[in-house]
Amino acid sequence: MIEAFAHLEGEPLDPAVVLVAQAAYHLDELLPLAGELRRRGIPVEVCTPVPPESFGRRFRPSMRRHRGVLAAAGSQGRSTETFDSVTKRALGLVVMNDWGLTRSLVDAVSHRGVPTFGWVEGVQDFDDVDTGRDRAAYRSVSHVFCLGEFGANKLTDCDVTTVGSSRLRKIWAEPPVDNTSDPMVTINSNFTYGVFTDARRPWGKDAVGACRESERPFTLSRHEAERGLSLDLRARHHDVSALLLRSTHLISRFSTLGYEALVRGVHLVYHNPHGEKVDTFTEVPGAISTVADQAGLVSALQGPLDSGVVIRKRAQAFLNHHLRLGGAAAPAELAADVVERSL
């Protein structure tokens, strides 16, 4: 259970709509929403859960994420506040997920009759077909902000509004990458939170082996929450968005980075030898390759090198189904409309 929150942006107000960031990239959605709510005269603050402090916890992924949120916000946590205090002051609550740490906060605020909102944070196993858990993702909040039609169709039992992602919409407005003259592969090792962790080493061995066999330069990046020793001493917790700007291919398992790669115009190679059942990434010739072994990886990497413009065009139908990237209204505006009507 969360015991305290650090304020990242905005002063504690009573009452206020509370926006909770648990990772640095959450701020890409929550800060524009905070600005939009303030423009409408609605009091709002952005905060983050504070992990319990102890020497043993210092190197845990939760502490790395917490430090990352503070750094992204340019804050050392201006002030802290107890769980009960935040719960009692909340005029509304926006979270990026409603399970794990934030579930108790959602339940406490909902018990007071206060509206709660969940903004889908990226690709999601909505039905827990692979997680081995029963999270009931986004089923405990009053209203869900979805990234696109695909997610909305998975949550037909919820009140939903398709708003998109401020972060991905911004990337979509930028020119696509074009690295065909200097090809590079980014390998995204993302075996976290107890999901298929036993598959990590053979998965990575296939990916590294395929790059070497194909004579493609590669960078192996590990998710900040991934535990265990690396199969390659060069693996680091890289800024993967920066890596994608230099890449022609992304090799990944189920990850939001797959969306980002396609939005940037990077060929996604969805490597699934361990049998993920979640149905998000399907084959799109010339844009998404779905493979299950090293031979499939080699074939995908040795195929024609297409520009980001071409890859985006081939992935257009897929992206339009999964992500709201266009439209006159920004994601923060659409989300603020729903919050404002609910107060």
Backbone hydrogen bonds, N-H to C=O, Kabsch-Sander energy under -0.5 kcal/mol:
donor,donor_aa,acceptor,acceptor_aa,energy
2,I,101,L,-0.5
5,F,81,E,-2.6
6,A,48,T,-2.9
7,H,79,S,-2.8
8,L,46,V,-2.9
9,E,46,V,-1.5
16,A,89,R,-1.6
17,V,43,P,-2.7
18,V,16,A,-0.6
18,V,92,G,-2.9
19,L,17,V,-0.5
19,L,45,E,-2.6
20,V,94,V,-2.7
21,A,19,L,-0.6
21,A,47,C,-2.6
26,H,23,A,-1.1
27,L,23,A,-0.6
27,L,24,A,-1.4
28,D,25,Y,-1.0
29,E,26,H,-1.3
30,L,26,H,-2.4
31,L,27,L,-2.2
33,L,29,E,-1.3
34,A,30,L,-2.7
35,G,31,L,-2.3
36,E,32,P,-2.2
37,L,33,L,-2.5
38,R,34,A,-2.2
39,R,35,G,-1.9
40,R,36,E,-0.8
40,R,37,L,-0.7
41,G,38,R,-2.1
42,I,37,L,-2.4
45,E,17,V,-2.1
46,V,9,E,-2.3
47,C,19,L,-2.7
48,T,6,A,-2.1
50,V,4,A,-2.5
57,R,54,S,-0.6
58,R,54,S,-0.6
58,R,55,F,-1.0
60,R,57,R,-1.7
63,M,60,R,-0.8
64,R,60,R,-1.7
65,R,61,P,-2.7
66,H,62,S,-2.0
67,R,63,M,-2.5
68,G,64,R,-2.2
69,V,65,R,-2.3
70,L,66,H,-2.2
71,A,67,R,-2.4
72,A,68,G,-2.5
73,A,69,V,-2.0
74,G,70,L,-0.5
74,G,71,A,-1.0
75,S,70,L,-2.9
78,R,7,H,-1.7
81,E,5,F,-2.1
83,F,3,E,-1.5
86,V,82,T,-2.1
87,T,83,F,-2.5
88,K,84,D,-2.2
89,R,85,S,-1.6
90,A,86,V,-1.4
91,L,16,A,-3.3
92,G,16,A,-0.9
93,L,115,P,-1.6
94,V,18,V,-2.7
95,V,117,F,-2.8
96,M,20,V,-0.5
102,T,99,W,-1.2
103,R,100,G,-1.1
104,S,100,G,-0.6
106,V,102,T,-2.6
107,D,103,R,-2.6
108,A,104,S,-2.2
109,V,105,L,-2.5
110,S,106,V,-2.7
111,H,107,D,-2.0
112,R,108,A,-0.7
112,R,109,V,-0.8
113,G,110,S,-2.2
114,V,109,V,-1.7
117,F,93,L,-2.6
118,G,143,H,-2.4
119,W,95,V,-2.7
120,V,118,G,-0.7
120,V,145,F,-2.5
121,E,96,M,-0.7
126,F,124,Q,-1.5
128,D,125,D,-1.8
132,G,128,D,-0.5
139,R,136,A,-2.1
142,S,116,T,-0.7
143,H,116,T,-1.5
144,V,159,D,-2.7
145,F,118,G,-2.9
146,C,144,V,-0.7
146,C,161,T,-2.3
150,F,321,H,-2.6
152,A,148,G,-1.9
153,N,149,E,-2.4
154,K,150,F,-0.9
154,K,151,G,-0.7
155,L,151,G,-0.8
155,L,152,A,-0.7
156,T,153,N,-0.5
158,C,155,L,-2.0
160,V,158,C,-0.7
161,T,144,V,-2.3
163,V,146,C,-2.4
163,V,161,T,-0.7
164,G,146,C,-2.3
165,S,324,R,-0.6
169,R,165,S,-2.4
170,K,166,S,-1.8
171,I,167,R,-1.7
172,W,168,L,-2.4
173,A,169,R,-1.3
174,E,171,I,-1.5
177,V,264,R,-2.7
182,D,179,N,-1.6
185,V,217,P,-2.6
186,T,249,H,-2.4
187,I,185,V,-0.5
187,I,219,T,-3.0
188,N,186,T,-0.6
188,N,251,I,-3.0
189,S,187,I,-0.9
189,S,221,S,-3.0
190,N,188,N,-0.7
192,T,190,N,-0.9
195,V,192,T,-1.8
196,F,194,G,-0.7
199,A,196,F,-1.5
200,R,197,T,-1.2
203,W,199,A,-2.2
204,G,200,R,-2.7
205,K,201,R,-2.5
206,D,202,P,-2.2
207,A,203,W,-2.1
208,V,204,G,-2.8
209,G,205,K,-2.5
210,A,206,D,-2.5
211,C,207,A,-1.9
212,R,208,V,-2.1
213,E,209,G,-2.6
214,S,210,A,-2.3
215,E,211,C,-0.6
215,E,212,R,-0.7
216,R,211,C,-2.8
219,T,185,V,-2.1
221,S,187,I,-3.1
221,S,219,T,-0.7
222,R,236,R,-3.0
223,H,189,S,-2.4
226,E,223,H,-1.9
235,A,232,D,-2.2
236,R,220,L,-1.4
238,H,236,R,-1.6
240,V,238,H,-1.3
243,L,239,D,-1.7
244,L,240,V,-2.3
245,L,241,S,-1.1
246,R,243,L,-1.7
247,S,244,L,-1.4
248,T,184,M,-3.0
249,H,184,M,-1.6
250,L,267,H,-2.6
251,I,186,T,-2.7
252,S,250,L,-0.6
252,S,269,V,-2.1
253,R,188,N,-0.6
258,G,255,S,-1.7
259,Y,256,T,-0.8
260,E,256,T,-1.8
261,A,257,L,-2.7
262,L,258,G,-1.8
263,V,259,Y,-2.5
264,R,260,E,-2.0
265,G,261,A,-0.9
265,G,262,L,-0.5
266,V,261,A,-3.4
267,H,248,T,-1.9
268,L,287,A,-2.6
269,V,250,L,-3.5
269,V,267,H,-0.5
270,Y,268,L,-0.7
270,Y,289,S,-2.6
271,H,252,S,-2.2
271,H,269,V,-0.9
272,N,270,Y,-0.7
272,N,291,V,-3.1
275,G,272,N,-0.9
282,T,280,T,-0.8
284,V,288,I,-2.0
287,A,284,V,-2.8
288,I,284,V,-3.0
289,S,268,L,-2.8
290,T,288,I,-0.5
291,V,270,Y,-2.5
291,V,289,S,-0.6
297,L,293,D,-1.8
298,V,294,Q,-2.6
299,S,295,A,-2.3
300,A,296,G,-2.1
301,L,297,L,-2.5
302,Q,298,V,-2.1
303,G,300,A,-0.6
306,D,304,P,-0.8
308,G,177,V,-1.2
311,I,307,S,-2.2
312,R,308,G,-2.7
313,K,309,V,-1.9
314,R,310,V,-2.3
315,A,311,I,-2.1
316,Q,312,R,-0.6
316,Q,313,K,-0.8
319,L,315,A,-3.0
320,N,316,Q,-2.8
321,H,317,A,-1.4
322,H,318,F,-1.8
323,L,319,L,-3.2
324,R,147,L,-2.9
325,L,323,L,-1.1
334,L,330,A,-2.0
335,A,331,P,-2.6
336,A,332,A,-2.4
337,D,333,E,-2.1
338,V,334,L,-1.5
339,V,335,A,-2.3
340,E,336,A,-2.9
341,R,337,D,-2.0
342,S,338,V,-1.3
342,S,339,V,-0.5
343,L,339,V,-0.9
343,L,340,E,-0.7
